[in-house]
Amino acid sequence: MRRFKNFLTLIEASLNKKTLQALVGKGENSGKPRIEIFANKIKNGELDDKHQINMNDQIEEYIAQNQKINAIKYYRQEMDENYSIRMTLREAKEYIDNTAEDMRRRGIIK
């Protein structure tokens, strides 16, 4: 549960208020604010703790192996396929950079 909370904190940190309020441009959620999509998925029980943990573990593994580009690609793909949220390259990079900084604080990477 702690890892899931950490994941949500990282999402909040990387998706600022403007980004969360931005409308999704394509897909089934076209025209909806991103925050509304997240809220609906939480309400409907669609956010799976195990998937979140696995996704975060994979991202941290890429970062630990100094493969930030792969981490960004993976994060964008997972958000699109599993949450119907298309992340821009900038948003994904910010998320990966925030995750890497968190890993540095925890002493996982230098």
Secondary structure, DSSP 8 states (H G I E B T S, - for coil): -HHHHHHHHHHHHHS-HHHHHSB--SSTTTTSBHHHHHHHHHHTT---HHHHHHHHHHHHHHHHTT-HHHHHHHHHHHHHHHH-----HHHHHHHHHHHHHHHHHTTS--
